[in-house]
């Protein structure tokens, strides 16, 4: 953002407003006015025509910051919020006004300038003034050949990825389980300047609290009982590249504090270490939780929420993009033609209609598993029957009886055994076809009364 662009500060706390004015002046920015109310802001907007507005989210006047934000949105004046509010309803309402960022009180000069730079870039790309640099020959959809769909919600998510990928800013992927958050994280990395550097994944939900800090930041030998050698943490492993923090909503508060420090200071300390280590890491976080609710219930830090929420990308559930089900089903048919050795697979119109009627609580992942299972259960090339879990008044099958989950699993395993000629483990075995460990399959077979000869 250049000094020629005018910034209006709308803040009813004089000290905060004055601090902002001093910081912006030091950074070479032009402050065209300070307003303590929406009424003053309207007058200054008409008189000064600011390029940007820094807006207090909770003005203590008749018109709130969020209400004024709606006016700014209508007038196409970009703005950033200034806030320390933790109310869930307020956070959700603020996010709906499409701000270009959040600045959390108390803030530092560095936080202000980073947020302004990110906001300027986003606005420039969205208005066509800046053309994002693409570091890889794009797929047909512009980001990844394995992200398929033509519905408006998925195209909106793809557009946002193309905007944010070339930047260094953090990305927050929001969506239910099974909506493809990790696939989108890979796309962001691959379309960035970091594409030839490491992409490191951490599943925050899978790690016990006692191991989280060591996993993220590493430890020195002797840092704690059992630390017999130095361990390099995920941040160091991802240096120069991307760190994907999956299920960030599961991160305990004590780890959130340290993560925030790393994001702000760009350095970590190994457990038991005595010096900071600089790291250059782009963080992509994902969650299926409502982080506004987590903040309101004090399970997630507000400042970390805003730091990660600089550029949120919402991935729609499958039930909100049902026009993509046929496209996805065909994609998975082609995928399993190769892995299962079944050529010329197709799906009847009746089977496809049933897929479109189902609500898909497990989203794309559930659809993929359903297609794979149905291929194994279908002797010919055309899938005409679909065994779906019963939900409400929905039919369970097309042309077939209602099956229990245990019966479906038994049929699934038997079909895989038949395809593998009775082989359970090893190359081409049923365990490989089902993508589960051989020992797990043996346990399931024993439980279901299936012998190795799949009788």
BATORDREN-42155 format. One record per residue (C-alpha): residue in one letter; x, y, z. Coordinates in Angstrom, 2 decimals. Layout:
<pts>
residu x y z
A X Y Z $
...
</pts>
This chain:
<pts>
residu x y z
X 0.00 0.00 0.00 $
X 1.55 3.29 -1.02 $
X 1.49 6.54 0.89 $
X -0.71 8.03 -1.82 $
X -3.63 5.86 -0.72 $
X -5.76 7.55 1.93 $
X -6.77 5.73 5.11 $
X -9.69 6.70 7.33 $
X -9.56 5.52 10.97 $
X -12.96 4.84 12.55 $
X -12.27 4.20 16.25 $
X -14.00 5.61 19.33 $
X -11.06 5.01 21.71 $
X -8.84 8.06 21.34 $
X -5.62 6.36 22.45 $
X -6.07 3.47 19.99 $
X -6.95 5.85 17.15 $
X -3.97 8.09 17.87 $
X -1.59 5.12 18.08 $
X -2.83 4.01 14.67 $
X -2.32 7.49 13.24 $
X 1.27 7.66 14.54 $
X 2.12 4.17 13.24 $
X 0.64 4.86 9.81 $
X 2.50 8.18 9.55 $
X 5.79 6.47 10.45 $
X 5.12 3.91 7.73 $
X 4.57 6.60 5.12 $
X 0.79 6.22 4.89 $
X -1.67 9.07 4.51 $
X -4.34 9.34 7.24 $
X -7.21 11.44 5.90 $
X -9.12 11.56 9.17 $
X -10.22 9.99 12.43 $
X -13.89 9.36 13.19 $
X -15.30 8.36 16.57 $
X -18.75 7.45 15.22 $
X -20.48 6.19 12.11 $
X -21.96 9.66 11.54 $
X -18.52 11.30 11.54 $
X -17.23 8.49 9.33 $
X -19.96 9.07 6.73 $
X -19.13 12.79 6.59 $
X -15.40 12.14 6.19 $
X -16.01 9.47 3.55 $
X -18.07 11.94 1.51 $
X -15.47 14.70 1.96 $
X -12.15 12.81 1.79 $
X -13.07 9.74 -0.30 $
X -10.66 7.36 1.47 $
X -9.13 4.39 -0.29 $
X -9.19 2.24 2.87 $
X -10.97 2.26 6.23 $
X -9.67 0.86 9.52 $
X -12.92 0.16 11.37 $
X -13.57 -0.61 15.03 $
X -15.87 -3.63 15.06 $
X -17.76 -2.44 18.17 $
X -18.35 1.31 17.95 $
X -20.20 2.46 21.07 $
X -22.68 4.49 19.06 $
X -26.14 4.03 17.58 $
X -24.59 2.55 14.44 $
X -22.15 -0.29 15.09 $
X -18.98 -0.98 13.16 $
X -20.61 -3.97 11.51 $
X -23.54 -1.87 10.31 $
X -21.14 0.72 8.90 $
X -19.16 -2.10 7.28 $
X -22.25 -3.11 5.30 $
X -22.41 0.45 3.95 $
X -18.71 0.31 3.03 $
X -19.26 -3.00 1.29 $
X -22.13 -1.52 -0.72 $
X -19.96 1.51 -1.59 $
X -17.08 -0.81 -2.55 $
X -14.66 0.78 -0.09 $
X -12.27 -1.87 1.27 $
X -11.86 -2.04 5.02 $
X -10.15 -3.90 7.85 $
X -11.60 -4.46 11.30 $
X -10.00 -3.46 14.59 $
X -11.33 -5.70 17.35 $
X -10.95 -7.41 20.68 $
X -14.44 -8.92 20.65 $
X -15.00 -12.60 21.44 $
X -18.77 -12.86 21.03 $
X -19.65 -15.64 18.59 $
X -22.58 -13.83 16.99 $
X -20.48 -10.70 16.51 $
X -17.58 -12.63 14.98 $
X -19.88 -14.43 12.55 $
X -21.63 -11.18 11.58 $
X -18.27 -9.47 11.06 $
X -16.98 -12.27 8.84 $
X -20.14 -12.04 6.72 $
X -19.30 -8.41 5.79 $
X -16.21 -9.63 3.88 $
X -13.46 -7.54 5.50 $
X -9.93 -7.63 4.10 $
X -8.49 -8.48 7.49 $
X -8.68 -8.18 11.28 $
X -6.32 -6.28 13.57 $
X -6.52 -7.53 17.16 $
X -6.17 -5.14 20.09 $
X -3.56 -4.69 21.44 $
X -1.57 -4.71 18.20 $
X 1.99 -3.95 17.20 $
X 3.30 -1.84 14.34 $
X 4.46 -4.99 12.57 $
X 0.99 -6.54 12.82 $
X -0.57 -3.42 11.29 $
X 1.76 -3.27 8.30 $
X 1.60 -6.99 7.57 $
X -2.20 -6.86 7.62 $
X -2.27 -3.83 5.34 $
X 0.10 -5.43 2.85 $
X -1.99 -8.60 2.70 $
X -5.21 -6.62 2.36 $
X -3.77 -4.53 -0.47 $
X -2.67 -7.61 -2.36 $
X -6.05 -9.32 -1.98 $
X -7.89 -6.22 -3.11 $
X -5.55 -5.75 -6.05 $
X -6.09 -9.29 -7.29 $
X -9.85 -9.20 -6.83 $
X -10.15 -5.90 -8.72 $
X -7.78 -6.97 -11.48 $
X -5.08 -4.42 -10.62 $
X -2.67 -7.22 -9.69 $
X -2.33 -10.44 -11.64 $
X -1.32 -13.37 -9.41 $
X 1.88 -15.10 -10.44 $
X 1.23 -18.79 -11.11 $
X 4.23 -21.02 -10.47 $
X 2.90 -24.14 -12.16 $
X 1.05 -24.91 -15.36 $
X -2.55 -24.85 -14.06 $
X -5.06 -27.65 -14.42 $
X -8.29 -27.10 -16.32 $
X -9.85 -25.59 -13.20 $
X -6.74 -23.52 -12.49 $
X -5.46 -25.31 -9.39 $
X -5.57 -29.13 -9.36 $
X -6.83 -31.85 -11.73 $
X -8.04 -33.87 -8.73 $
X -10.31 -31.08 -7.51 $
X -13.39 -31.54 -9.67 $
X -16.74 -29.82 -9.89 $
X -18.51 -27.00 -11.68 $
X -20.92 -25.74 -9.02 $
X -20.81 -22.12 -7.85 $
X -19.61 -22.96 -4.29 $
X -16.64 -25.02 -5.47 $
X -15.73 -22.51 -8.18 $
X -15.70 -19.79 -5.50 $
X -13.29 -21.84 -3.37 $
X -11.06 -22.47 -6.41 $
X -11.02 -18.76 -7.21 $
X -9.91 -17.92 -3.67 $
X -7.09 -20.46 -3.83 $
X -5.80 -18.94 -7.06 $
X -5.79 -15.53 -5.37 $
X -4.01 -16.53 -2.17 $
X -1.61 -19.25 -3.37 $
X 1.15 -16.94 -4.71 $
X 1.27 -14.92 -1.46 $
X 3.06 -15.74 1.78 $
X -0.02 -15.23 3.94 $
X -1.58 -17.84 6.18 $
X -4.65 -19.65 4.88 $
X -7.53 -21.09 6.89 $
X -9.47 -23.90 5.22 $
X -12.95 -24.33 6.71 $
X -15.29 -27.22 6.03 $
X -16.81 -30.43 7.25 $
X -14.81 -33.65 7.35 $
X -14.41 -35.18 3.92 $
X -14.71 -31.95 1.91 $
X -11.13 -32.08 0.61 $
X -9.26 -29.66 2.87 $
X -5.91 -31.46 2.54 $
X -6.27 -31.57 -1.25 $
X -6.81 -27.80 -1.28 $
X -3.82 -27.30 1.04 $
X -1.62 -29.18 -1.42 $
X -2.98 -27.00 -4.24 $
X -2.08 -23.80 -2.37 $
X 1.47 -25.10 -1.84 $
X 1.90 -26.29 -5.42 $
X 0.80 -22.94 -6.88 $
X 3.16 -20.96 -4.65 $
X 6.83 -20.03 -4.92 $
X 7.43 -22.67 -2.23 $
X 6.33 -25.52 -4.47 $
X 9.82 -27.10 -4.60 $
X 10.25 -26.92 -0.82 $
X 8.78 -29.29 1.80 $
X 5.06 -29.70 2.41 $
X 4.74 -30.98 5.99 $
X 1.49 -32.14 7.57 $
X 0.59 -32.21 11.28 $
X -2.71 -33.73 12.41 $
X -3.36 -31.75 15.59 $
X -6.17 -34.11 16.62 $
X -3.98 -37.22 16.47 $
X -1.22 -36.05 18.81 $
X -1.41 -36.25 22.60 $
X -0.87 -32.93 24.38 $
X 2.37 -34.18 25.90 $
X 3.91 -34.66 22.43 $
X 2.52 -31.65 20.59 $
X 5.25 -29.14 21.44 $
X 8.00 -31.63 20.70 $
X 6.31 -32.52 17.40 $
X 5.90 -28.89 16.33 $
X 9.07 -27.29 17.70 $
X 11.42 -30.21 18.34 $
X 13.53 -30.89 21.43 $
X 17.12 -31.14 22.56 $
X 18.64 -34.26 24.02 $
X 17.78 -34.50 27.72 $
X 14.93 -31.97 27.47 $
X 12.66 -34.44 29.29 $
X 12.61 -38.06 30.38 $
X 13.04 -40.25 27.34 $
X 14.53 -37.50 25.14 $
X 17.65 -39.51 24.29 $
X 18.51 -37.54 21.18 $
X 17.77 -34.23 19.48 $
X 14.53 -34.12 17.51 $
X 13.83 -31.68 14.68 $
X 10.27 -30.39 14.84 $
X 7.79 -29.92 12.01 $
X 8.43 -26.18 11.75 $
X 12.11 -26.74 11.06 $
X 11.34 -29.57 8.65 $
X 9.03 -27.23 6.74 $
X 11.59 -24.40 6.55 $
X 11.23 -22.64 3.21 $
X 8.04 -24.54 2.49 $
X 4.54 -25.06 3.87 $
X 3.26 -26.45 7.16 $
X -0.29 -27.83 7.04 $
X -1.91 -27.88 10.48 $
X -4.92 -30.14 10.06 $
X -7.72 -29.94 12.66 $
X -6.25 -26.78 14.20 $
X -9.37 -26.48 16.36 $
X -8.12 -29.42 18.42 $
X -4.92 -27.62 19.43 $
X -4.78 -27.06 23.22 $
X -4.57 -23.50 24.50 $
X -0.99 -23.79 25.74 $
X 0.17 -24.86 22.29 $
X -1.91 -22.08 20.68 $
X 0.11 -19.48 22.58 $
X 3.39 -20.80 21.19 $
X 2.00 -21.19 17.69 $
X 0.90 -17.54 17.72 $
X 4.39 -16.49 18.77 $
X 5.93 -18.40 15.88 $
X 3.53 -16.79 13.41 $
X 4.40 -13.35 14.76 $
X 8.13 -13.66 15.35 $
X 9.05 -16.22 12.65 $
X 11.19 -18.17 15.10 $
X 10.90 -21.23 17.32 $
X 12.69 -22.67 20.32 $
X 13.23 -26.39 20.71 $
X 12.19 -27.81 24.07 $
X 15.29 -27.67 26.27 $
X 16.95 -25.26 23.87 $
X 18.60 -21.97 24.84 $
X 18.39 -20.00 21.58 $
X 15.71 -19.03 19.07 $
X 15.81 -20.57 15.58 $
X 14.54 -18.55 12.63 $
X 12.03 -20.33 10.40 $
X 10.50 -19.34 7.09 $
X 7.25 -21.27 6.95 $
X 3.92 -20.63 5.31 $
X 1.11 -21.99 7.52 $
X -2.09 -23.46 6.15 $
X -4.57 -24.48 8.84 $
X -7.78 -26.48 8.50 $
X -10.68 -27.24 10.79 $
X -14.18 -28.67 10.73 $
X -15.05 -26.77 13.89 $
X -16.85 -23.44 14.23 $
X -13.92 -21.34 15.43 $
X -16.14 -18.39 16.32 $
X -17.93 -20.65 18.79 $
X -14.60 -22.02 20.05 $
X -13.40 -18.45 20.67 $
X -16.64 -17.52 22.44 $
X -16.32 -20.57 24.72 $
X -12.64 -19.74 25.38 $
X -11.25 -22.89 23.79 $
X -9.50 -20.99 21.01 $
X -7.53 -17.76 21.31 $
X -9.02 -14.72 19.62 $
X -5.65 -13.38 18.47 $
X -4.72 -16.73 16.91 $
X -8.13 -16.93 15.25 $
X -7.64 -13.55 13.60 $
X -4.04 -14.37 12.66 $
X -5.15 -17.53 10.87 $
X -8.37 -16.05 9.51 $
X -6.56 -13.53 7.31 $
X -7.66 -15.46 4.24 $
X -10.38 -18.05 4.94 $
X -11.45 -20.48 2.23 $
X -14.74 -22.27 2.89 $
X -15.16 -25.68 1.27 $
X -18.82 -26.52 0.69 $
X -20.35 -29.81 1.88 $
X -21.42 -32.17 -0.89 $
X -25.11 -31.67 -0.11 $
X -24.71 -28.01 -1.15 $
X -23.12 -28.90 -4.51 $
X -25.25 -31.82 -5.67 $
X -24.85 -30.81 -9.29 $
X -21.25 -32.01 -8.90 $
X -22.17 -35.54 -7.77 $
X -22.35 -36.93 -11.30 $
X -18.99 -35.35 -12.17 $
X -17.40 -36.72 -8.99 $
X -18.91 -40.19 -9.50 $
X -17.47 -40.36 -13.00 $
X -14.10 -39.15 -11.72 $
X -13.99 -41.93 -9.13 $
X -15.09 -44.54 -11.68 $
X -12.13 -43.56 -13.86 $
X -9.82 -43.58 -10.84 $
X -10.80 -47.09 -9.76 $
X -10.67 -48.44 -13.30 $
X -6.90 -48.32 -12.90 $
X -6.46 -49.27 -9.25 $
X -9.00 -52.14 -9.37 $
X -8.23 -53.25 -12.91 $
X -11.81 -52.78 -14.13 $
X -12.14 -51.08 -17.51 $
X -15.23 -49.52 -19.09 $
X -17.08 -48.89 -15.83 $
X -20.29 -46.88 -15.97 $
X -23.24 -46.03 -13.76 $
X -26.94 -46.33 -14.58 $
X -29.15 -43.26 -14.46 $
X -31.15 -44.83 -11.61 $
X -28.05 -45.36 -9.49 $
X -26.93 -41.80 -10.16 $
X -30.33 -40.44 -9.13 $
X -30.04 -42.21 -5.81 $
X -26.60 -40.73 -5.22 $
X -28.07 -37.28 -5.86 $
X -30.90 -37.89 -3.37 $
X -28.57 -38.82 -0.51 $
X -27.32 -36.13 1.92 $
X -23.69 -37.37 2.13 $
X -22.81 -36.62 5.77 $
X -19.30 -37.91 5.02 $
X -19.04 -35.68 1.93 $
X -16.62 -36.47 -0.92 $
X -14.70 -39.03 1.09 $
X -17.91 -40.99 1.72 $
X -18.83 -40.82 -1.97 $
X -15.39 -42.10 -2.97 $
X -15.60 -45.05 -0.58 $
X -19.17 -45.77 -1.71 $
X -18.16 -45.88 -5.38 $
X -15.20 -48.15 -4.64 $
X -17.33 -50.51 -2.57 $
X -20.05 -50.66 -5.22 $
X -17.51 -51.48 -7.93 $
X -16.29 -54.42 -5.85 $
X -19.88 -55.59 -5.34 $
X -20.80 -55.26 -9.03 $
X -19.86 -58.24 -11.26 $
X -20.38 -56.43 -14.58 $
X -19.33 -53.10 -16.02 $
X -22.46 -51.12 -15.11 $
X -23.39 -50.15 -11.56 $
X -27.15 -50.43 -11.29 $
X -27.54 -50.85 -7.52 $
X -26.34 -48.59 -4.72 $
X -26.40 -49.74 -1.09 $
X -26.64 -46.55 0.94 $
X -27.12 -46.14 4.69 $
X -30.77 -45.50 5.46 $
X -31.42 -41.85 6.40 $
X -34.95 -40.76 7.19 $
X -37.31 -41.63 4.35 $
X -34.58 -42.17 1.77 $
X -34.56 -45.55 0.05 $
X -31.57 -47.69 0.90 $
X -30.95 -49.32 -2.45 $
X -31.94 -49.29 -6.07 $
X -33.38 -52.70 -6.84 $
X -32.00 -54.28 -3.66 $
X -33.01 -55.10 -0.07 $
X -32.08 -53.06 3.00 $
X -28.68 -54.18 4.28 $
X -27.16 -53.73 7.72 $
X -23.71 -52.14 7.92 $
X -22.28 -55.51 8.96 $
X -23.85 -57.21 5.93 $
X -22.50 -54.50 3.64 $
X -19.01 -54.85 5.12 $
X -19.14 -58.64 4.73 $
X -20.18 -58.36 1.07 $
X -17.49 -55.75 0.49 $
X -14.74 -57.95 1.93 $
X -15.94 -61.06 0.11 $
X -15.95 -59.20 -3.19 $
X -12.41 -57.99 -2.57 $
X -11.29 -61.53 -1.74 $
X -12.91 -62.82 -4.89 $
X -11.15 -60.15 -6.96 $
X -7.80 -61.10 -5.36 $
X -8.44 -64.84 -5.82 $
X -8.52 -65.36 -2.07 $
X -5.23 -63.59 -1.34 $
X -5.49 -61.45 1.82 $
X -2.09 -59.77 2.09 $
X 0.72 -58.87 -0.28 $
X 0.67 -57.30 -3.72 $
X -2.81 -57.45 -5.24 $
X -4.27 -58.87 -2.04 $
X -7.66 -57.95 -0.62 $
X -6.07 -55.77 2.07 $
X -4.34 -53.70 -0.59 $
X -7.58 -53.39 -2.60 $
X -9.44 -52.23 0.50 $
X -6.57 -49.94 1.54 $
X -6.39 -51.34 5.09 $
X -3.62 -53.21 6.95 $
X -3.68 -56.98 6.40 $
X -3.92 -57.62 10.15 $
X -7.00 -55.40 10.32 $
X -8.60 -57.36 7.48 $
X -7.82 -60.70 9.17 $
X -9.53 -59.39 12.35 $
X -12.61 -58.27 10.41 $
X -12.78 -61.62 8.58 $
X -12.64 -63.48 11.89 $
X -15.37 -61.28 13.37 $
X -17.61 -61.71 10.31 $
X -16.96 -65.43 9.94 $
X -15.18 -65.16 6.58 $
X -12.57 -67.80 5.86 $
X -9.49 -67.17 3.72 $
X -11.20 -68.97 0.84 $
X -13.90 -66.21 1.03 $
X -16.67 -68.76 1.61 $
</pts>
